[in-house]
Amino acid sequence: MRKNQLRRMGAVLREARLARGLRLRDVAPAIGVGVAALHRYESGSREPAALRLLAHARVLGVDLRELADRVGASGRMPRQAA
């Protein structure tokens, strides 16, 4: 994942956490990481493993397809010019 995509993903997850009134220390144990690791995910300085991202999204009620679309990492191949 590109650095700008990591930052956008982190921002989306942080927004979702704050919208639910949760603190880093509330979410970190629920997804099996420390507060520092969760902070790095949200700041975009660390990319979570796929299963960790899935747990993170579930805890926050974020749909992974929507997250991928907002981040620009949907996995779709770019269209090629004809």
SVG drawing of the C-alpha trace seen along z (x, -y; Angstrom):
<svg xmlns="http://www.w3.org/2000/svg" viewBox="-21 -12 27 24">
<polyline fill="none" stroke="black" stroke-width="0.4" points="0.0,0.0 1.3,-3.5 2.2,-6.0 -0.7,-8.3 -3.1,-5.4 -1.9,-4.4 -2.4,-8.0 -6.0,-8.1 -6.8,-4.7 -5.5,-5.8 -7.5,-9.0 -10.7,-7.1 -10.2,-4.6 -9.3,-7.5 -12.5,-9.4 -14.6,-6.2 -13.0,-5.7 -13.6,-9.3 -17.1,-9.3 -17.8,-6.4 -16.2,-8.2 -13.5,-5.6 -9.9,-6.2 -6.8,-4.4 -6.6,-2.5 -10.2,-1.3 -9.6,0.1 -6.1,1.4 -6.8,4.5 -9.9,5.3 -7.8,5.7 -4.8,7.3 -2.2,4.6 -0.7,2.0 -1.7,-1.7 1.6,-2.7 0.9,-0.3 -2.6,-1.5 -1.4,-5.1 1.0,-4.2 -1.8,-2.6 -3.9,-5.7 -1.0,-8.0 -0.2,-6.0 3.3,-5.2 2.6,-1.5 0.6,0.9 -1.5,3.3 -1.6,7.0 -4.8,8.0 -6.3,9.8 -5.5,6.9 -7.2,4.5 -10.2,6.7 -10.5,6.8 -9.9,3.0 -12.7,2.4 -15.1,4.8 -14.5,3.1 -15.2,-0.3 -18.1,0.8 -16.3,-0.2 -17.1,1.7 -13.9,2.9 -15.2,2.2 -16.1,-1.3 -12.7,-1.8 -10.9,-0.5 -12.9,-2.8 -12.2,-5.8 -8.5,-5.0 -8.2,-4.3 -7.0,-0.7 -9.9,1.3 -7.7,3.6 -9.4,2.8 -7.1,2.7 -6.8,-0.8 -8.5,-1.1 -6.1,-1.1 -6.5,-3.4 -7.9,-1.7"/>
</svg>
